[in-house]
Amino acid sequence: MDIFGILVLVITFVILLAIGVPVAFSIGISTILTLLVSVDFTPAATTIAQRLGTGLDSFTLLAIPFFILAGQLMNKGGIAERLIDFAKALVGMLPGGLAYVNVIAAMLFGSISGSAVAAASAVGTFMTPQMQKQGYDRGYSAAVNITSSTTGLLIPPSNILIVYSLASGGVSIAALFLAGYLPGAFTGLMIMLVAGYYAFRKKYPVSDRLPIREVVRKFGRAVPSLLMIIIVIGGIIAGIFTATEASAIAVLYAFILACLINRELKFSELPKAILDSCNTTAIVALLIGTSLGMSWVMSYENIPQIVTAGLLTLSDNPFLILIIINMTLLAVGVFMDMTPAVLIFTPIFLPVVVELGMDPIHFGIMMILNLSVGLCTPPVGTVLFVGCGVANLSIAQVVRPLLPFFLAMLFSLMVVTYFEELSLFLPRLFGFA
């Protein structure tokens, strides 16, 4: 173990991020510089190139571009409007009902599209003008939209859960998908409670109660979209197909739904949707490849073993250790995108929590929920920027209304961290844990 190599890795990575170098290049450059401490340039560059290539040579990872494409098709195929109408029929008549509608629609759309950014954009674009028209504060509307959009990252199908499966050394994707349902729903419920409290205090308006026939009609319009979740997750759990095969089926289903049933996505728009998916996939793949290279170098430098020994020497109290890990991940999420954070810090912290007796499935859900908070915070919070852009507000105008919702997410994180049954109940019920 070379302490100098560890210092090179940390310092160069932080400096590169601070001067605005893209995350993937910051990871790759700092990784090569760290390896140069031990070996010459040619073998260092060759080794990192090999790790990048072999890291991406994974059948499981094929699910990510397929799910990204399925999300693009669903995003452009009129799905958001149907889910919003369905949510409005369910809870629109409650005090501050449009806030509940935003949360439920974001949860549903985020899970179907697999993207918090897509959920914030699609649902926010539709809901923000409606909420403003009925007298809702625009900052409050943006805060509801931003925080609720992250819940779809826990509710499958979720690309980031697939990334965690890769980083953890093969934790079952089916088990992770099942584990995300209850924590995702619980987080959404906490956000709704905060939204309801402020709606009641500020006396936001109540929408008209719809006739049962209209509720049934709106539910019927939303059913084809909701069936995608059932088909994909049901097929994986039943063992009919793998997660990768499910992602291809999701693309086919999204194409049929968007182009042939809803007819809101024209065939002439398909090349643009495919190109957008390719751009997103390329960014994600580069992040995954370089992050796996960094993970290999950290293993080479024995960093996971050092961290495990250090934390367990500091304390053998699981409560305290998990607090430290959560605080570290919250700090990481503020400055780093979720994908590289999962790939880099899973090999570091997973041995620690396993030593404490924590199930890797439970840790994965805790980690994803923790890093979801970072998506709502500057300077890297992509969902925050999208939500502010949709609401036409500055970040400063949104931060204050966001604070109560941050507290709701942090409360959910603590419950998920220390109440493992919330994450493991469904995997155990179906025999995956």
C-alpha positions as CSV (number, residue, x, y, z in Angstrom):
1,M,0.0,0.0,0.0
2,D,1.4,3.4,-1.0
3,I,0.0,6.4,0.9
4,F,1.5,8.7,-1.7
5,G,-0.6,7.0,-4.4
6,I,-3.8,7.5,-2.3
7,L,-3.0,11.2,-1.9
8,V,-2.4,11.5,-5.6
9,L,-5.7,9.9,-6.4
10,V,-7.7,12.1,-4.0
11,I,-6.0,15.4,-4.6
12,T,-5.9,15.2,-8.4
13,F,-9.5,14.2,-8.6
14,V,-10.7,17.0,-6.3
15,I,-8.6,19.6,-8.2
16,L,-9.8,18.5,-11.6
17,L,-13.4,18.6,-10.4
18,A,-12.8,22.1,-8.9
19,I,-11.5,23.6,-12.1
20,G,-14.4,22.3,-14.1
21,V,-13.1,19.2,-15.8
22,P,-15.9,16.8,-16.7
23,V,-16.4,14.1,-14.1
24,A,-15.5,11.2,-16.5
25,F,-12.3,12.8,-17.5
26,S,-11.4,13.8,-13.9
27,I,-11.8,10.1,-12.9
28,G,-9.7,8.8,-15.8
29,I,-6.9,11.3,-15.5
30,S,-6.6,11.0,-11.7
31,T,-6.7,7.2,-12.1
32,I,-3.8,7.1,-14.6
33,L,-1.7,9.6,-12.5
34,T,-2.2,7.4,-9.4
35,L,-1.1,4.3,-11.2
36,L,2.0,6.2,-12.5
37,V,3.2,6.3,-8.9
38,S,3.7,2.6,-9.0
39,V,4.4,1.8,-12.7
40,D,5.6,3.5,-15.9
41,F,3.3,5.3,-18.3
42,T,2.9,2.7,-20.9
43,P,1.8,-0.1,-18.6
44,A,-0.4,2.3,-16.6
45,A,-2.2,3.6,-19.7
46,T,-2.6,0.1,-21.1
47,T,-3.9,-1.2,-17.8
48,I,-6.5,1.5,-17.5
49,A,-7.6,1.1,-21.1
50,Q,-8.0,-2.7,-20.5
51,R,-10.0,-2.0,-17.3
52,L,-12.3,0.4,-19.1
53,G,-12.9,-2.1,-21.9
54,T,-13.4,-5.2,-19.8
55,G,-15.6,-3.2,-17.4
56,L,-18.0,-2.4,-20.1
57,D,-17.9,-5.9,-21.5
58,S,-20.9,-7.0,-19.5
59,F,-24.2,-8.5,-20.7
60,T,-26.0,-6.9,-17.7
61,L,-24.9,-3.4,-18.8
62,L,-26.8,-3.9,-22.1
63,A,-30.0,-3.2,-20.1
64,I,-29.0,0.4,-19.6
65,P,-29.1,1.7,-23.2
66,F,-32.3,-0.2,-23.8
67,F,-34.0,1.3,-20.7
68,I,-32.7,4.7,-21.7
69,L,-34.3,4.3,-25.1
70,A,-37.5,3.0,-23.6
71,G,-37.6,6.1,-21.4
72,Q,-37.1,8.4,-24.3
73,L,-40.0,6.8,-26.2
74,M,-42.3,7.0,-23.2
75,N,-41.2,10.6,-22.5
76,K,-42.1,11.7,-26.1
77,G,-45.2,9.4,-26.3
78,G,-47.7,11.3,-24.2
79,I,-47.3,9.1,-21.1
80,A,-46.8,12.0,-18.7
81,E,-50.2,13.6,-19.5
82,R,-52.0,10.3,-19.0
83,L,-50.4,9.6,-15.7
84,I,-51.1,13.2,-14.5
85,D,-54.7,12.8,-15.4
86,F,-54.9,9.6,-13.5
87,A,-53.2,11.0,-10.4
88,K,-55.5,14.0,-10.6
89,A,-58.6,11.8,-10.6
90,L,-57.2,10.0,-7.5
91,V,-56.1,12.8,-5.3
92,G,-57.0,16.1,-7.0
93,M,-59.9,16.8,-4.8
94,L,-57.8,16.9,-1.6
95,P,-56.6,20.2,-0.1
96,G,-53.6,21.2,-2.2
97,G,-54.4,18.2,-4.4
98,L,-52.3,19.4,-7.4
99,A,-49.2,19.0,-5.2
100,Y,-50.2,15.4,-4.5
101,V,-50.8,14.9,-8.2
102,N,-47.3,16.2,-9.0
103,V,-45.7,13.7,-6.5
104,I,-47.7,10.6,-7.7
105,A,-47.2,11.5,-11.4
106,A,-43.5,12.0,-10.8
107,M,-43.2,8.7,-9.0
108,L,-45.0,6.8,-11.7
109,F,-43.3,8.5,-14.7
110,G,-39.9,8.4,-13.0
111,S,-40.3,4.6,-12.5
112,I,-41.5,4.1,-16.1
113,S,-38.9,6.3,-17.8
114,G,-36.1,5.4,-15.3
115,S,-35.0,9.0,-15.2
116,A,-35.4,11.6,-12.5
117,V,-34.5,14.4,-15.0
118,A,-37.1,13.2,-17.5
119,A,-39.7,13.1,-14.7
120,A,-38.8,16.6,-13.5
121,S,-39.0,17.9,-17.1
122,A,-42.1,16.1,-18.3
123,V,-44.3,16.3,-15.2
124,G,-43.0,19.8,-14.2
125,T,-43.7,21.2,-17.6
126,F,-47.3,20.1,-17.4
127,M,-48.0,20.7,-13.7
128,T,-46.2,24.0,-13.0
129,P,-48.5,26.2,-15.1
130,Q,-51.6,24.5,-13.7
131,M,-50.5,25.0,-10.1
132,Q,-49.6,28.6,-10.8
133,K,-53.0,29.2,-12.4
134,Q,-54.7,28.0,-9.2
135,G,-52.7,30.2,-6.9
136,Y,-49.8,27.9,-5.8
137,D,-46.5,29.6,-5.1
138,R,-44.1,28.9,-8.0
139,G,-41.2,28.1,-5.7
140,Y,-43.3,25.6,-3.7
141,S,-44.4,24.0,-7.0
142,A,-40.8,23.7,-8.2
143,A,-39.7,22.2,-4.8
144,V,-42.5,19.5,-4.9
145,N,-41.6,18.6,-8.5
146,I,-37.8,18.5,-7.9
147,T,-37.8,16.2,-4.8
148,S,-40.6,13.9,-6.0
149,S,-38.8,13.3,-9.3
150,T,-36.0,11.5,-7.5
151,T,-38.3,8.8,-6.1
152,G,-38.5,7.0,-9.5
153,L,-34.8,6.1,-9.1
154,L,-35.8,3.7,-6.4
155,I,-39.0,2.3,-8.0
156,P,-38.0,0.0,-10.9
157,P,-37.0,-0.4,-13.6
158,S,-34.1,1.8,-12.5
159,N,-30.8,2.1,-14.3
160,I,-28.9,3.1,-11.2
161,L,-29.9,-0.1,-9.5
162,I,-28.3,-2.0,-12.4
163,V,-25.1,0.1,-11.9
164,Y,-25.1,-0.8,-8.2
165,S,-25.5,-4.5,-9.1
166,L,-22.4,-4.2,-11.2
167,A,-20.4,-2.3,-8.6
168,S,-21.3,-4.6,-5.8
169,G,-20.1,-7.7,-7.6
170,G,-23.4,-9.2,-8.7
171,V,-26.1,-8.5,-6.2
172,S,-29.4,-9.7,-7.8
173,I,-31.0,-7.1,-10.0
174,A,-34.4,-8.7,-9.4
175,A,-33.9,-8.4,-5.6
176,L,-32.8,-4.8,-5.9
177,F,-35.8,-4.0,-8.1
178,L,-38.1,-5.5,-5.5
179,A,-36.3,-3.8,-2.6
180,G,-36.8,-0.3,-4.1
181,Y,-40.6,-0.3,-4.1
182,L,-41.4,0.3,-0.4
183,P,-38.6,2.8,0.2
184,G,-39.5,4.7,-2.9
185,A,-43.2,4.8,-2.0
186,F,-42.3,5.8,1.6
187,T,-40.2,8.7,0.4
188,G,-43.0,9.9,-1.8
189,L,-45.4,9.7,1.1
190,M,-43.1,11.8,3.3
191,I,-42.9,14.4,0.5
192,M,-46.7,14.4,0.2
193,L,-47.1,14.9,4.0
194,V,-44.9,18.0,3.8
195,A,-46.7,19.2,0.7
196,G,-50.1,18.7,2.4
197,Y,-49.1,20.6,5.5
198,Y,-48.1,23.6,3.5
199,A,-51.1,23.4,1.3
200,F,-53.3,23.3,4.4
201,R,-51.5,26.2,6.1
202,K,-51.6,28.4,3.0
203,K,-55.2,27.3,2.1
204,Y,-54.4,26.2,-1.4
205,P,-57.5,25.4,-3.5
206,V,-59.3,22.1,-3.8
207,S,-60.1,20.6,-7.3
208,D,-63.6,19.4,-8.1
209,R,-64.3,15.8,-7.4
210,L,-64.7,13.8,-10.6
211,P,-67.5,11.4,-11.2
212,I,-66.7,7.7,-10.9
213,R,-67.2,7.2,-14.6
214,E,-64.5,9.9,-15.3
215,V,-62.1,8.4,-12.8
216,V,-62.5,5.0,-14.5
217,R,-62.0,6.5,-17.9
218,K,-58.7,8.3,-16.9
219,F,-57.5,5.1,-15.2
220,G,-58.2,3.2,-18.4
221,R,-56.1,5.7,-20.4
222,A,-53.2,5.2,-17.9
223,V,-53.4,1.4,-17.8
224,P,-51.2,0.8,-20.9
225,S,-48.5,2.9,-19.4
226,L,-48.7,1.3,-16.0
227,L,-48.6,-2.2,-17.6
228,M,-45.0,-1.6,-18.6
229,I,-43.9,-1.8,-15.0
230,I,-45.9,-5.0,-14.5
231,I,-44.6,-6.7,-17.6
232,V,-40.9,-5.8,-17.0
233,I,-40.8,-6.5,-13.3
234,G,-43.2,-9.4,-13.3
235,G,-41.2,-11.1,-16.1
236,I,-37.9,-10.7,-14.2
237,I,-39.4,-11.9,-10.9
238,A,-41.1,-14.9,-12.5
239,G,-37.8,-15.8,-14.2
240,I,-39.3,-15.5,-17.7
241,F,-36.5,-13.2,-18.8
242,T,-33.4,-11.5,-17.4
243,A,-33.1,-7.8,-16.7
244,T,-31.3,-7.3,-20.0
245,E,-34.0,-9.1,-22.0
246,A,-36.6,-7.2,-20.0
247,S,-35.1,-3.9,-21.2
248,A,-35.4,-4.9,-24.8
249,I,-39.0,-5.9,-24.2
250,A,-39.5,-2.5,-22.6
251,V,-38.3,-0.8,-25.8
252,L,-40.7,-2.8,-27.9
253,Y,-43.6,-2.1,-25.6
254,A,-42.7,1.6,-25.4
255,F,-42.6,1.8,-29.2
256,I,-45.9,0.1,-29.7
257,L,-47.5,2.3,-27.0
258,A,-46.0,5.6,-28.1
259,C,-46.2,5.2,-31.9
260,L,-49.1,2.8,-32.5
261,I,-51.5,3.1,-29.6
262,N,-51.2,6.7,-28.3
263,R,-49.9,7.9,-31.7
264,E,-48.2,10.8,-30.1
265,L,-44.7,9.9,-31.3
266,K,-44.4,10.1,-35.1
267,F,-42.2,7.7,-37.0
268,S,-40.2,10.8,-38.3
269,E,-39.3,11.6,-34.7
270,L,-37.8,8.2,-33.9
271,P,-34.3,9.0,-35.2
272,K,-34.1,12.0,-32.9
273,A,-35.2,9.8,-29.9
274,I,-32.6,7.1,-30.8
275,L,-29.9,9.8,-31.2
276,D,-30.8,11.3,-27.8
277,S,-30.6,7.8,-26.3
278,C,-27.2,7.2,-27.9
279,N,-25.8,10.5,-26.5
280,T,-27.0,9.6,-23.0
281,T,-25.7,6.1,-23.3
282,A,-22.3,7.3,-24.4
283,I,-22.0,9.6,-21.4
284,V,-23.1,6.9,-19.0
285,A,-20.8,4.3,-20.6
286,L,-17.8,6.6,-20.3
287,L,-18.6,7.3,-16.6
288,I,-19.0,3.6,-15.9
289,G,-15.8,2.6,-17.7
290,T,-13.6,5.3,-16.0
291,S,-15.2,4.7,-12.6
292,L,-14.5,1.0,-12.9
293,G,-10.9,1.8,-13.7
294,M,-10.7,4.0,-10.6
295,S,-12.3,1.2,-8.5
296,W,-9.6,-1.2,-9.7
297,V,-6.9,1.2,-8.8
298,M,-8.4,1.7,-5.4
299,S,-8.4,-2.0,-4.9
300,Y,-4.8,-2.1,-6.1
301,E,-3.9,0.5,-3.4
302,N,-5.9,-1.4,-0.8
303,I,-8.2,1.6,-0.1
304,P,-11.3,-0.4,0.7
305,Q,-9.4,-2.4,3.3
306,I,-7.9,0.7,4.8
307,V,-11.3,2.4,5.0
308,T,-12.9,-0.8,6.5
309,A,-10.2,-1.1,9.1
310,G,-10.3,2.6,9.9
311,L,-14.0,2.8,10.4
312,L,-14.2,-0.4,12.5
313,T,-11.3,0.9,14.6
314,L,-13.1,4.1,15.1
315,S,-16.1,2.4,16.5
316,D,-17.9,-1.0,16.4
317,N,-21.3,0.7,16.9
318,P,-23.3,0.0,13.6
319,F,-25.5,3.1,14.3
320,L,-22.5,5.4,14.4
321,I,-20.8,3.8,11.4
322,L,-23.9,4.1,9.3
323,I,-24.2,7.8,10.3
324,I,-20.7,8.4,9.2
325,I,-21.2,6.6,5.8
326,N,-24.5,8.5,5.2
327,M,-22.8,11.8,6.0
328,T,-20.0,11.0,3.6
329,L,-22.3,10.0,0.8
330,L,-24.5,13.1,1.3
331,A,-21.3,15.2,0.9
332,V,-20.3,13.2,-2.1
333,G,-23.7,13.6,-3.7
334,V,-23.4,17.4,-3.5
335,F,-20.3,17.3,-5.8
336,M,-20.6,14.1,-7.9
337,D,-23.1,12.6,-10.2
338,M,-24.9,9.5,-9.0
339,T,-23.4,7.0,-11.4
340,P,-19.7,7.5,-10.7
341,A,-20.5,7.9,-7.0
342,V,-22.1,4.5,-6.9
343,L,-19.3,2.9,-8.9
344,I,-16.5,4.5,-6.8
345,F,-17.9,4.3,-3.3
346,T,-19.7,0.9,-3.4
347,P,-16.4,-1.0,-3.3
348,I,-15.2,1.2,-0.5
349,F,-18.2,1.1,1.9
350,L,-19.8,-2.3,1.0
351,P,-17.1,-4.3,2.8
352,V,-17.6,-2.1,5.9
353,V,-21.4,-2.7,6.1
354,V,-21.1,-6.4,5.3
355,E,-18.7,-6.6,8.2
356,L,-21.4,-5.0,10.4
357,G,-23.9,-7.6,9.1
358,M,-25.8,-5.4,6.7
359,D,-27.4,-7.0,3.7
360,P,-25.9,-5.7,0.4
361,I,-29.4,-5.2,-1.0
362,H,-30.3,-3.0,1.9
363,F,-27.1,-1.0,1.6
364,G,-27.8,-0.5,-2.1
365,I,-31.2,1.0,-1.5
366,M,-29.8,3.2,1.3
367,M,-27.0,4.4,-1.0
368,I,-29.3,5.3,-3.9
369,L,-31.7,7.2,-1.7
370,N,-28.8,9.0,-0.1
371,L,-27.4,10.1,-3.4
372,S,-30.8,11.1,-4.7
373,V,-30.7,14.0,-2.3
374,G,-27.6,15.2,-4.1
375,L,-29.6,15.5,-7.3
376,C,-31.6,18.3,-5.7
377,T,-28.6,20.2,-4.4
378,P,-26.1,22.6,-6.2
379,P,-23.5,22.6,-7.7
380,V,-24.1,19.2,-9.5
381,G,-27.9,18.8,-8.9
382,T,-29.1,18.0,-12.4
383,V,-32.7,17.6,-11.2
384,L,-32.5,20.9,-9.4
385,F,-31.4,22.7,-12.5
386,V,-34.1,21.1,-14.7
387,G,-36.8,21.8,-12.1
388,C,-35.7,25.5,-11.8
389,G,-35.6,25.8,-15.6
390,V,-39.1,24.4,-16.0
391,A,-40.4,26.7,-13.3
392,N,-38.4,29.7,-14.7
393,L,-36.9,30.4,-11.3
394,S,-33.4,30.9,-10.1
395,I,-31.8,28.4,-7.7
396,A,-31.9,31.0,-4.9
397,Q,-35.7,31.3,-5.3
398,V,-36.2,27.6,-4.9
399,V,-33.7,26.7,-2.1
400,R,-35.9,28.0,0.7
401,P,-39.1,26.1,-0.3
402,L,-36.9,23.1,-0.8
403,L,-35.6,22.8,2.8
404,P,-38.7,21.2,4.3
405,F,-38.7,18.6,1.5
406,F,-35.0,18.0,2.1
407,L,-35.9,17.2,5.7
408,A,-38.6,14.8,4.5
409,M,-36.0,13.0,2.3
410,L,-33.5,12.9,5.1
411,F,-36.1,11.4,7.5
412,S,-36.9,8.8,4.9
413,L,-33.1,8.0,4.6
414,M,-32.8,7.5,8.3
415,V,-35.9,5.2,8.3
416,V,-34.5,3.2,5.4
417,T,-31.1,3.0,7.0
418,Y,-32.1,1.6,10.3
419,F,-35.3,-0.3,9.4
420,E,-34.0,-2.9,7.0
421,E,-37.4,-4.6,6.7
422,L,-38.6,-1.7,4.6
423,S,-36.0,-2.7,1.9
424,L,-35.9,-6.4,2.4
425,F,-39.5,-7.3,3.0
426,L,-40.4,-7.8,-0.7
427,P,-37.1,-9.6,-1.7
428,R,-37.6,-12.0,1.2
429,L,-41.2,-12.5,0.3
430,F,-40.2,-13.6,-3.2
431,G,-37.2,-15.6,-2.0
432,F,-34.5,-13.3,-3.2
433,A,-33.0,-12.5,0.2
